[in-house]
Each structure stands twice: as structure tokens, then as C-alpha cells.
Amino acid sequence: MHLRHSITAAGFWLGTLLPIVYLPVIIAGIDSMSRLSLFVALLTVHALALVVGHDYSGSRTR
């Protein structure tokens, strides 16, 4: 149970903070296939983190 809570918490916080990484990628420009691949990978990891962290109890007010 503790491991599941830790994974959910990590998914929540990764999903919350990952958009900060988008800014440098967008500012640098997506002008090559490698940067496009990086951006798509970031979007994929972000979507997975949101799914995993969706049930994190620390995000709800009590």
C-alpha cells in the first residue's frame, strides 16, 4: 500500500511540475526531428503522470 501511495504521489507531482520543462523546449524552437521527438516524449510522460497521479489524496482539500 505504501509503494502505491508513493507512485501516485510521484505521478501527481511530476504531472504538476513537468509543464515547466516545456518552456525551454518551446523557446528553443522545435526545428528538428530530435526536438520534436523530445517534445512528444514530454507530452507522453506528462499524460502518463496525470493518469497515475489522478487519485493522489494529497491534492484534495479536507
All heavy atoms as TSV, in Angstrom:
chain	resi	resn	atom	element	x	y	z
A	1	MET	N	N	0.826	-1.189	0.000
A	1	MET	CA	C	0.000	0.000	0.000
A	1	MET	C	C	0.868	1.250	0.000
A	1	MET	O	O	0.551	2.220	-0.642
A	1	MET	CB	C	-0.932	-0.041	1.214
A	1	MET	CG	C	-1.949	1.046	1.211
A	1	MET	SD	S	-3.143	0.750	-0.088
A	1	MET	CE	C	-4.365	1.912	0.340
A	2	HIS	N	N	1.966	1.234	0.744
A	2	HIS	CA	C	2.847	2.397	0.813
A	2	HIS	C	C	3.497	2.675	-0.547
A	2	HIS	O	O	3.624	3.838	-0.940
A	2	HIS	CB	C	3.906	2.185	1.887
A	2	HIS	CG	C	4.833	3.342	2.040
A	2	HIS	ND1	N	4.412	4.574	2.495
A	2	HIS	CD2	C	6.154	3.480	1.780
A	2	HIS	CE1	C	5.438	5.400	2.506
A	2	HIS	NE2	N	6.499	4.750	2.087
A	3	LEU	N	N	3.886	1.637	-1.263
A	3	LEU	CA	C	4.501	1.808	-2.579
A	3	LEU	C	C	3.511	2.421	-3.558
A	3	LEU	O	O	3.871	3.320	-4.328
A	3	LEU	CB	C	5.014	0.466	-3.103
A	3	LEU	CG	C	5.680	0.501	-4.481
A	3	LEU	CD1	C	6.925	1.381	-4.435
A	3	LEU	CD2	C	6.039	-0.901	-4.925
A	4	ARG	N	N	2.270	1.966	-3.507
A	4	ARG	CA	C	1.255	2.518	-4.407
A	4	ARG	C	C	1.038	4.006	-4.136
A	4	ARG	O	O	0.910	4.804	-5.066
A	4	ARG	CB	C	-0.053	1.750	-4.249
A	4	ARG	CG	C	-1.116	2.226	-5.191
A	4	ARG	CD	C	-2.348	1.365	-5.120
A	4	ARG	NE	N	-3.319	1.863	-6.066
A	4	ARG	CZ	C	-4.609	1.733	-5.927
A	4	ARG	NH1	N	-5.093	1.097	-4.886
A	4	ARG	NH2	N	-5.424	2.208	-6.820
A	5	HIS	N	N	0.992	4.383	-2.856
A	5	HIS	CA	C	0.821	5.791	-2.494
A	5	HIS	C	C	2.008	6.620	-2.988
A	5	HIS	O	O	1.818	7.737	-3.493
A	5	HIS	CB	C	0.650	5.933	-0.982
A	5	HIS	CG	C	0.500	7.343	-0.529
A	5	HIS	ND1	N	-0.634	8.082	-0.775
A	5	HIS	CD2	C	1.343	8.156	0.141
A	5	HIS	CE1	C	-0.482	9.291	-0.278
A	5	HIS	NE2	N	0.708	9.358	0.288
A	6	SER	N	N	3.203	6.086	-2.870
A	6	SER	CA	C	4.406	6.795	-3.316
A	6	SER	C	C	4.402	6.994	-4.833
A	6	SER	O	O	4.761	8.066	-5.329
A	6	SER	CB	C	5.662	6.033	-2.905
A	6	SER	OG	O	5.752	5.965	-1.508
A	7	ILE	N	N	3.999	5.974	-5.557
A	7	ILE	CA	C	3.941	6.075	-7.015
A	7	ILE	C	C	2.874	7.077	-7.439
A	7	ILE	O	O	3.093	7.887	-8.351
A	7	ILE	CB	C	3.691	4.688	-7.642
A	7	ILE	CG1	C	4.919	3.815	-7.435
A	7	ILE	CG2	C	3.350	4.803	-9.124
A	7	ILE	CD1	C	4.726	2.369	-7.828
A	8	THR	N	N	1.727	7.060	-6.767
A	8	THR	CA	C	0.665	8.008	-7.071
A	8	THR	C	C	1.121	9.435	-6.766
A	8	THR	O	O	0.869	10.352	-7.557
A	8	THR	CB	C	-0.602	7.676	-6.263
A	8	THR	OG1	O	-0.987	6.337	-6.548
A	8	THR	CG2	C	-1.748	8.596	-6.618
A	9	ALA	N	N	1.803	9.625	-5.656
A	9	ALA	CA	C	2.314	10.955	-5.300
A	9	ALA	C	C	3.346	11.432	-6.319
A	9	ALA	O	O	3.317	12.591	-6.748
A	9	ALA	CB	C	2.924	10.922	-3.902
A	10	ALA	N	N	4.237	10.545	-6.729
A	10	ALA	CA	C	5.241	10.909	-7.728
A	10	ALA	C	C	4.580	11.273	-9.054
A	10	ALA	O	O	4.977	12.244	-9.709
A	10	ALA	CB	C	6.226	9.763	-7.915
A	11	GLY	N	N	3.566	10.518	-9.454
A	11	GLY	CA	C	2.841	10.832	-10.679
A	11	GLY	C	C	2.148	12.176	-10.598
A	11	GLY	O	O	2.164	12.955	-11.556
A	12	PHE	N	N	1.548	12.466	-9.439
A	12	PHE	CA	C	0.873	13.752	-9.259
A	12	PHE	C	C	1.851	14.915	-9.387
A	12	PHE	O	O	1.618	15.867	-10.130
A	12	PHE	CB	C	0.179	13.797	-7.891
A	12	PHE	CG	C	-0.371	15.153	-7.553
A	12	PHE	CD1	C	-1.574	15.567	-8.094
A	12	PHE	CD2	C	0.315	16.013	-6.705
A	12	PHE	CE1	C	-2.079	16.824	-7.796
A	12	PHE	CE2	C	-0.182	17.256	-6.412
A	12	PHE	CZ	C	-1.393	17.667	-6.948
A	13	TRP	N	N	2.958	14.827	-8.656
A	13	TRP	CA	C	3.898	15.939	-8.665
A	13	TRP	C	C	4.626	16.057	-10.000
A	13	TRP	O	O	4.928	17.171	-10.446
A	13	TRP	CB	C	4.873	15.828	-7.501
A	13	TRP	CG	C	4.183	16.183	-6.226
A	13	TRP	CD1	C	3.837	15.351	-5.211
A	13	TRP	CD2	C	3.686	17.483	-5.866
A	13	TRP	NE1	N	3.163	16.057	-4.236
A	13	TRP	CE2	C	3.056	17.361	-4.613
A	13	TRP	CE3	C	3.713	18.726	-6.479
A	13	TRP	CZ2	C	2.469	18.447	-3.964
A	13	TRP	CZ3	C	3.123	19.814	-5.827
A	13	TRP	CH2	C	2.514	19.656	-4.591
A	14	LEU	N	N	4.907	14.945	-10.648
A	14	LEU	CA	C	5.510	15.009	-11.976
A	14	LEU	C	C	4.538	15.644	-12.957
A	14	LEU	O	O	4.926	16.503	-13.757
A	14	LEU	CB	C	5.906	13.602	-12.449
A	14	LEU	CG	C	6.653	13.530	-13.776
A	14	LEU	CD1	C	7.991	14.243	-13.664
A	14	LEU	CD2	C	6.870	12.084	-14.162
A	15	GLY	N	N	3.268	15.268	-12.879
A	15	GLY	CA	C	2.261	15.871	-13.748
A	15	GLY	C	C	2.061	17.342	-13.474
A	15	GLY	O	O	1.724	18.119	-14.368
A	16	THR	N	N	2.274	17.750	-12.227
A	16	THR	CA	C	2.119	19.153	-11.858
A	16	THR	C	C	3.307	19.994	-12.316
A	16	THR	O	O	3.132	21.113	-12.822
A	16	THR	CB	C	1.968	19.280	-10.329
A	16	THR	OG1	O	0.834	18.510	-9.917
A	16	THR	CG2	C	1.790	20.715	-9.910
A	17	LEU	N	N	4.507	19.471	-12.162
A	17	LEU	CA	C	5.707	20.265	-12.418
A	17	LEU	C	C	6.301	20.105	-13.819
A	17	LEU	O	O	7.104	20.939	-14.244
A	17	LEU	CB	C	6.769	19.927	-11.369
A	17	LEU	CG	C	6.365	20.240	-9.926
A	17	LEU	CD1	C	7.421	19.722	-8.962
A	17	LEU	CD2	C	6.134	21.719	-9.745
A	18	LEU	N	N	5.925	19.077	-14.533
A	18	LEU	CA	C	6.517	18.819	-15.848
A	18	LEU	C	C	6.271	19.940	-16.866
A	18	LEU	O	O	7.158	20.207	-17.690
A	18	LEU	CB	C	6.023	17.482	-16.399
A	18	LEU	CG	C	6.785	16.931	-17.593
A	18	LEU	CD1	C	8.247	16.698	-17.234
A	18	LEU	CD2	C	6.166	15.648	-18.084
A	19	PRO	N	N	5.148	20.634	-16.843
A	19	PRO	CA	C	4.975	21.719	-17.824
A	19	PRO	C	C	6.039	22.810	-17.742
A	19	PRO	O	O	6.253	23.529	-18.721
A	19	PRO	CB	C	3.591	22.278	-17.488
A	19	PRO	CG	C	2.860	21.111	-16.936
A	19	PRO	CD	C	3.895	20.353	-16.136
A	20	ILE	N	N	6.742	22.917	-16.626
A	20	ILE	CA	C	7.836	23.890	-16.531
A	20	ILE	C	C	8.931	23.559	-17.544
A	20	ILE	O	O	9.588	24.455	-18.069
A	20	ILE	CB	C	8.400	23.914	-15.089
A	20	ILE	CG1	C	7.328	24.417	-14.128
A	20	ILE	CG2	C	9.659	24.756	-14.994
A	20	ILE	CD1	C	7.688	24.258	-12.663
A	21	VAL	N	N	9.089	22.288	-17.844
A	21	VAL	CA	C	10.122	21.857	-18.790
A	21	VAL	C	C	9.728	22.209	-20.225
A	21	VAL	O	O	10.600	22.366	-21.091
A	21	VAL	CB	C	10.373	20.337	-18.642
A	21	VAL	CG1	C	11.415	19.840	-19.618
A	21	VAL	CG2	C	10.768	20.003	-17.217
A	22	TYR	N	N	8.441	22.383	-20.497
A	22	TYR	CA	C	8.002	22.723	-21.852
A	22	TYR	C	C	8.564	24.065	-22.311
A	22	TYR	O	O	8.885	24.241	-23.481
A	22	TYR	CB	C	6.480	22.818	-21.938
A	22	TYR	CG	C	5.713	21.549	-21.740
A	22	TYR	CD1	C	4.335	21.593	-21.590
A	22	TYR	CD2	C	6.316	20.321	-21.704
A	22	TYR	CE1	C	3.595	20.449	-21.411
A	22	TYR	CE2	C	5.585	19.165	-21.520
A	22	TYR	CZ	C	4.229	19.237	-21.381
A	22	TYR	OH	O	3.501	18.098	-21.207
A	23	LEU	N	N	8.632	25.021	-21.406
A	23	LEU	CA	C	9.025	26.380	-21.768
A	23	LEU	C	C	10.377	26.458	-22.470
A	23	LEU	O	O	10.451	27.029	-23.570
A	23	LEU	CB	C	8.987	27.273	-20.531
A	23	LEU	CG	C	9.121	28.766	-20.773
A	23	LEU	CD1	C	8.002	29.266	-21.678
A	23	LEU	CD2	C	9.097	29.499	-19.459
A	24	PRO	N	N	11.452	25.898	-21.915
A	24	PRO	CA	C	12.732	25.973	-22.641
A	24	PRO	C	C	12.693	25.261	-23.995
A	24	PRO	O	O	13.322	25.711	-24.950
A	24	PRO	CB	C	13.735	25.291	-21.720
A	24	PRO	CG	C	13.100	25.232	-20.390
A	24	PRO	CD	C	11.638	25.286	-20.600
A	25	VAL	N	N	11.945	24.167	-24.075
A	25	VAL	CA	C	11.860	23.437	-25.346
A	25	VAL	C	C	11.141	24.292	-26.388
A	25	VAL	O	O	11.570	24.385	-27.541
A	25	VAL	CB	C	11.140	22.085	-25.149
A	25	VAL	CG1	C	10.907	21.395	-26.477
A	25	VAL	CG2	C	11.939	21.192	-24.221
A	26	ILE	N	N	10.075	24.947	-25.988
A	26	ILE	CA	C	9.321	25.781	-26.927
A	26	ILE	C	C	10.117	27.029	-27.304
A	26	ILE	O	O	10.133	27.432	-28.470
A	26	ILE	CB	C	7.947	26.132	-26.331
A	26	ILE	CG1	C	7.091	24.874	-26.253
A	26	ILE	CG2	C	7.258	27.201	-27.153
A	26	ILE	CD1	C	5.793	25.044	-25.507
A	27	ILE	N	N	10.787	27.645	-26.330
A	27	ILE	CA	C	11.587	28.842	-26.617
A	27	ILE	C	C	12.739	28.507	-27.563
A	27	ILE	O	O	13.041	29.277	-28.478
A	27	ILE	CB	C	12.103	29.478	-25.313
A	27	ILE	CG1	C	10.938	30.134	-24.581
A	27	ILE	CG2	C	13.201	30.496	-25.586
A	27	ILE	CD1	C	11.280	30.676	-23.212
A	28	ALA	N	N	13.378	27.355	-27.351
A	28	ALA	CA	C	14.480	26.947	-28.220
A	28	ALA	C	C	13.986	26.639	-29.632
A	28	ALA	O	O	14.738	26.711	-30.594
A	28	ALA	CB	C	15.197	25.734	-27.638
A	29	GLY	N	N	12.723	26.308	-29.742
A	29	GLY	CA	C	12.148	26.021	-31.055
A	29	GLY	C	C	12.151	24.534	-31.360
A	29	GLY	O	O	13.046	23.806	-30.950
A	30	ILE	N	N	11.121	24.138	-32.049
A	30	ILE	CA	C	11.011	22.737	-32.470
A	30	ILE	C	C	11.310	22.713	-33.964
A	30	ILE	O	O	10.429	22.656	-34.803
A	30	ILE	CB	C	9.610	22.184	-32.140
A	30	ILE	CG1	C	9.327	22.324	-30.646
A	30	ILE	CG2	C	9.486	20.734	-32.581
A	30	ILE	CD1	C	7.942	21.948	-30.223
A	31	ASP	N	N	12.606	22.820	-34.271
A	31	ASP	CA	C	13.035	22.956	-35.649
A	31	ASP	C	C	13.761	21.728	-36.198
A	31	ASP	O	O	14.260	21.756	-37.305
A	31	ASP	CB	C	13.913	24.194	-35.802
A	31	ASP	CG	C	15.119	24.165	-34.881
A	31	ASP	OD1	O	15.199	23.246	-34.053
A	31	ASP	OD2	O	15.954	25.066	-34.985
A	32	SER	N	N	13.801	20.675	-35.402
A	32	SER	CA	C	14.452	19.455	-35.880
A	32	SER	C	C	13.650	18.248	-35.402
A	32	SER	O	O	12.801	18.357	-34.520
A	32	SER	CB	C	15.892	19.373	-35.366
A	32	SER	OG	O	15.899	19.201	-33.967
A	33	MET	N	N	13.938	17.126	-35.982
A	33	MET	CA	C	13.236	15.900	-35.621
A	33	MET	C	C	13.547	15.490	-34.181
A	33	MET	O	O	12.669	14.982	-33.485
A	33	MET	CB	C	13.619	14.786	-36.597
A	33	MET	CG	C	12.725	13.610	-36.525
A	33	MET	SD	S	11.050	14.145	-36.923
A	33	MET	CE	C	10.254	12.599	-37.031
A	34	SER	N	N	14.767	15.738	-33.724
A	34	SER	CA	C	15.124	15.357	-32.354
A	34	SER	C	C	14.373	16.212	-31.335
A	34	SER	O	O	13.930	15.700	-30.303
A	34	SER	CB	C	16.633	15.456	-32.141
A	34	SER	OG	O	17.070	16.787	-32.290
A	35	ARG	N	N	14.203	17.479	-31.601
A	35	ARG	CA	C	13.437	18.328	-30.676
A	35	ARG	C	C	11.960	17.997	-30.721
A	35	ARG	O	O	11.271	18.070	-29.705
A	35	ARG	CB	C	13.667	19.801	-30.985
A	35	ARG	CG	C	15.038	20.253	-30.557
A	35	ARG	CD	C	15.129	21.736	-30.482
A	35	ARG	NE	N	16.478	22.122	-30.099
A	35	ARG	CZ	C	17.022	23.262	-30.441
A	35	ARG	NH1	N	16.352	24.141	-31.154
A	35	ARG	NH2	N	18.245	23.539	-30.051
A	36	LEU	N	N	11.465	17.647	-31.888
A	36	LEU	CA	C	10.068	17.225	-31.984
A	36	LEU	C	C	9.866	15.933	-31.198
A	36	LEU	O	O	8.877	15.786	-30.472
A	36	LEU	CB	C	9.651	17.026	-33.444
A	36	LEU	CG	C	8.224	16.522	-33.665
A	36	LEU	CD1	C	7.213	17.519	-33.119
A	36	LEU	CD2	C	7.985	16.249	-35.133
A	37	SER	N	N	10.810	15.013	-31.309
A	37	SER	CA	C	10.737	13.763	-30.554
A	37	SER	C	C	10.788	14.030	-29.053
A	37	SER	O	O	10.059	13.405	-28.278
A	37	SER	CB	C	11.882	12.836	-30.941
A	37	SER	OG	O	11.791	12.491	-32.298
A	38	LEU	N	N	11.631	14.959	-28.628
A	38	LEU	CA	C	11.713	15.336	-27.221
A	38	LEU	C	C	10.385	15.903	-26.745
A	38	LEU	O	O	9.883	15.533	-25.675
A	38	LEU	CB	C	12.833	16.361	-27.009
A	38	LEU	CG	C	12.913	16.990	-25.620
A	38	LEU	CD1	C	13.255	15.934	-24.575
A	38	LEU	CD2	C	13.928	18.121	-25.610
A	39	PHE	N	N	9.780	16.774	-27.522
A	39	PHE	CA	C	8.514	17.386	-27.145
A	39	PHE	C	C	7.395	16.350	-27.056
A	39	PHE	O	O	6.615	16.344	-26.107
A	39	PHE	CB	C	8.148	18.495	-28.141
A	39	PHE	CG	C	6.962	19.300	-27.720
A	39	PHE	CD1	C	7.042	20.136	-26.625
A	39	PHE	CD2	C	5.775	19.223	-28.426
A	39	PHE	CE1	C	5.947	20.880	-26.218
A	39	PHE	CE2	C	4.675	19.964	-28.036
A	39	PHE	CZ	C	4.759	20.804	-26.927
A	40	VAL	N	N	7.343	15.446	-28.012
A	40	VAL	CA	C	6.334	14.388	-27.984
A	40	VAL	C	C	6.563	13.464	-26.786
A	40	VAL	O	O	5.611	13.041	-26.125
A	40	VAL	CB	C	6.328	13.601	-29.314
A	40	VAL	CG1	C	5.473	12.358	-29.225
A	40	VAL	CG2	C	5.840	14.492	-30.444
A	41	ALA	N	N	7.817	13.159	-26.477
A	41	ALA	CA	C	8.126	12.329	-25.309
A	41	ALA	C	C	7.693	13.034	-24.023
A	41	ALA	O	O	7.131	12.395	-23.120
A	41	ALA	CB	C	9.613	12.009	-25.266
A	42	LEU	N	N	7.928	14.338	-23.918
A	42	LEU	CA	C	7.486	15.094	-22.743
A	42	LEU	C	C	5.966	15.051	-22.606
A	42	LEU	O	O	5.438	14.882	-21.507
A	42	LEU	CB	C	7.958	16.547	-22.831
A	42	LEU	CG	C	9.421	16.811	-22.545
A	42	LEU	CD1	C	9.778	18.255	-22.871
A	42	LEU	CD2	C	9.750	16.506	-21.098
A	43	LEU	N	N	5.262	15.217	-23.701
A	43	LEU	CA	C	3.802	15.154	-23.668
A	43	LEU	C	C	3.316	13.770	-23.240
A	43	LEU	O	O	2.365	13.649	-22.468
A	43	LEU	CB	C	3.221	15.512	-25.038
A	43	LEU	CG	C	3.315	16.974	-25.445
A	43	LEU	CD1	C	2.807	17.148	-26.874
A	43	LEU	CD2	C	2.545	17.865	-24.498
A	44	THR	N	N	3.966	12.737	-23.719
A	44	THR	CA	C	3.587	11.371	-23.368
A	44	THR	C	C	3.825	11.094	-21.880
A	44	THR	O	O	2.953	10.548	-21.194
A	44	THR	CB	C	4.376	10.367	-24.225
A	44	THR	OG1	O	4.134	10.648	-25.605
A	44	THR	CG2	C	3.970	8.939	-23.919
A	45	VAL	N	N	4.997	11.484	-21.383
A	45	VAL	CA	C	5.298	11.293	-19.962
A	45	VAL	C	C	4.333	12.104	-19.110
A	45	VAL	O	O	3.856	11.636	-18.071
A	45	VAL	CB	C	6.766	11.674	-19.663
A	45	VAL	CG1	C	7.030	11.736	-18.168
A	45	VAL	CG2	C	7.703	10.689	-20.334
A	46	HIS	N	N	4.002	13.305	-19.547
A	46	HIS	CA	C	3.070	14.147	-18.808
A	46	HIS	C	C	1.688	13.495	-18.741
A	46	HIS	O	O	1.062	13.450	-17.670
A	46	HIS	CB	C	2.991	15.522	-19.457
A	46	HIS	CG	C	2.240	16.514	-18.645
A	46	HIS	ND1	N	1.688	17.639	-19.200
A	46	HIS	CD2	C	1.932	16.565	-17.333
A	46	HIS	CE1	C	1.081	18.330	-18.252
A	46	HIS	NE2	N	1.210	17.696	-17.110
A	47	ALA	N	N	1.213	12.974	-19.851
A	47	ALA	CA	C	-0.094	12.312	-19.862
A	47	ALA	C	C	-0.097	11.091	-18.944
A	47	ALA	O	O	-1.047	10.881	-18.180
A	47	ALA	CB	C	-0.456	11.905	-21.292
A	48	LEU	N	N	0.952	10.295	-18.993
A	48	LEU	CA	C	1.041	9.125	-18.113
A	48	LEU	C	C	1.097	9.533	-16.641
A	48	LEU	O	O	0.469	8.904	-15.789
A	48	LEU	CB	C	2.255	8.282	-18.474
A	48	LEU	CG	C	2.168	7.521	-19.793
A	48	LEU	CD1	C	3.516	6.895	-20.131
A	48	LEU	CD2	C	1.085	6.476	-19.741
A	49	ALA	N	N	1.845	10.601	-16.350
A	49	ALA	CA	C	1.935	11.071	-14.964
A	49	ALA	C	C	0.583	11.555	-14.462
A	49	ALA	O	O	0.219	11.324	-13.303
A	49	ALA	CB	C	2.967	12.190	-14.862
A	50	LEU	N	N	-0.187	12.213	-15.322
A	50	LEU	CA	C	-1.519	12.667	-14.923
A	50	LEU	C	C	-2.451	11.497	-14.638
A	50	LEU	O	O	-3.233	11.534	-13.687
A	50	LEU	CB	C	-2.113	13.573	-16.001
A	50	LEU	CG	C	-1.458	14.942	-16.148
A	50	LEU	CD1	C	-2.045	15.674	-17.347
A	50	LEU	CD2	C	-1.608	15.758	-14.885
A	51	VAL	N	N	-2.357	10.459	-15.437
A	51	VAL	CA	C	-3.190	9.277	-15.210
A	51	VAL	C	C	-2.796	8.584	-13.904
A	51	VAL	O	O	-3.652	8.232	-13.090
A	51	VAL	CB	C	-3.086	8.299	-16.405
A	51	VAL	CG1	C	-3.736	6.967	-16.080
A	51	VAL	CG2	C	-3.736	8.914	-17.647
A	52	VAL	N	N	-1.493	8.406	-13.695
A	52	VAL	CA	C	-1.023	7.720	-12.490
A	52	VAL	C	C	-1.307	8.545	-11.234
A	52	VAL	O	O	-1.721	8.020	-10.206
A	52	VAL	CB	C	0.494	7.423	-12.600
A	52	VAL	CG1	C	1.072	6.951	-11.276
A	52	VAL	CG2	C	0.745	6.382	-13.683
A	53	GLY	N	N	-1.125	9.860	-11.306
A	53	GLY	CA	C	-1.290	10.714	-10.138
A	53	GLY	C	C	-2.690	11.229	-9.907
A	53	GLY	O	O	-2.926	11.996	-8.972
A	54	HIS	N	N	-3.637	10.794	-10.710
A	54	HIS	CA	C	-5.003	11.296	-10.622
A	54	HIS	C	C	-5.644	11.065	-9.256
A	54	HIS	O	O	-6.376	11.916	-8.757
A	54	HIS	CB	C	-5.870	10.659	-11.717
A	54	HIS	CG	C	-7.297	11.081	-11.671
A	54	HIS	ND1	N	-7.684	12.348	-12.049
A	54	HIS	CD2	C	-8.410	10.435	-11.280
A	54	HIS	CE1	C	-9.000	12.446	-11.893
A	54	HIS	NE2	N	-9.463	11.300	-11.432
A	55	ASP	N	N	-5.383	9.959	-8.623
A	55	ASP	CA	C	-6.022	9.610	-7.350
A	55	ASP	C	C	-5.200	10.010	-6.126
A	55	ASP	O	O	-5.466	9.528	-5.024
A	55	ASP	CB	C	-6.301	8.109	-7.289
A	55	ASP	CG	C	-7.401	7.702	-8.248
A	55	ASP	OD1	O	-8.279	8.534	-8.517
A	55	ASP	OD2	O	-7.371	6.556	-8.731
A	56	TYR	N	N	-4.244	10.890	-6.281
A	56	TYR	CA	C	-3.403	11.307	-5.158
A	56	TYR	C	C	-4.255	12.063	-4.133
A	56	TYR	O	O	-4.875	13.081	-4.438
A	56	TYR	CB	C	-2.258	12.173	-5.649
A	56	TYR	CG	C	-1.350	12.686	-4.560
A	56	TYR	CD1	C	-0.713	11.820	-3.698
A	56	TYR	CD2	C	-1.104	14.045	-4.426
A	56	TYR	CE1	C	0.133	12.278	-2.711
A	56	TYR	CE2	C	-0.267	14.508	-3.443
A	56	TYR	CZ	C	0.359	13.632	-2.588
A	56	TYR	OH	O	1.196	14.097	-1.609
A	57	SER	N	N	-4.294	11.576	-2.919
A	57	SER	CA	C	-5.156	12.151	-1.894
A	57	SER	C	C	-4.627	13.471	-1.359
A	57	SER	O	O	-5.372	14.269	-0.800
A	57	SER	CB	C	-5.335	11.177	-0.739
A	57	SER	OG	O	-4.075	10.889	-0.154
A	58	GLY	N	N	-3.362	13.749	-1.517
A	58	GLY	CA	C	-2.787	14.998	-1.029
A	58	GLY	C	C	-3.201	16.213	-1.830
A	58	GLY	O	O	-2.970	17.338	-1.427
A	59	SER	N	N	-3.843	16.005	-2.974
A	59	SER	CA	C	-4.257	17.120	-3.819
A	59	SER	C	C	-5.660	17.607	-3.511
A	59	SER	O	O	-6.093	18.602	-4.045
A	59	SER	CB	C	-4.172	16.718	-5.300
A	59	SER	OG	O	-5.132	15.713	-5.570
A	60	ARG	N	N	-6.377	16.916	-2.641
A	60	ARG	CA	C	-7.746	17.287	-2.330
A	60	ARG	C	C	-7.797	18.030	-1.003
A	60	ARG	O	O	-7.096	17.708	-0.056
A	60	ARG	CB	C	-8.617	16.041	-2.258
A	60	ARG	CG	C	-8.763	15.398	-3.623
A	60	ARG	CD	C	-9.631	14.161	-3.511
A	60	ARG	NE	N	-9.890	13.538	-4.777
A	60	ARG	CZ	C	-9.023	12.840	-5.472
A	60	ARG	NH1	N	-7.803	12.688	-5.044
A	60	ARG	NH2	N	-9.359	12.274	-6.616
A	61	THR	N	N	-8.692	19.024	-0.951
A	61	THR	CA	C	-8.860	19.742	0.310
A	61	THR	C	C	-9.684	18.902	1.274
A	61	THR	O	O	-10.512	18.092	0.875
A	61	THR	CB	C	-9.573	21.091	0.085
A	61	THR	OG1	O	-10.830	20.846	-0.539
A	61	THR	CG2	C	-8.740	21.986	-0.806
A	62	ARG	N	N	-9.454	19.103	2.523
A	62	ARG	CA	C	-10.139	18.292	3.527
A	62	ARG	C	C	-11.177	19.092	4.248
A	62	ARG	O	O	-11.237	20.179	4.434
A	62	ARG	CB	C	-9.137	17.737	4.522
A	62	ARG	CG	C	-8.225	16.825	3.757
A	62	ARG	CD	C	-7.192	16.208	4.635
A	62	ARG	NE	N	-6.391	15.410	3.714
A	62	ARG	CZ	C	-5.240	14.937	3.994
A	62	ARG	NH1	N	-4.703	15.152	5.144
A	62	ARG	NH2	N	-4.582	14.226	3.137
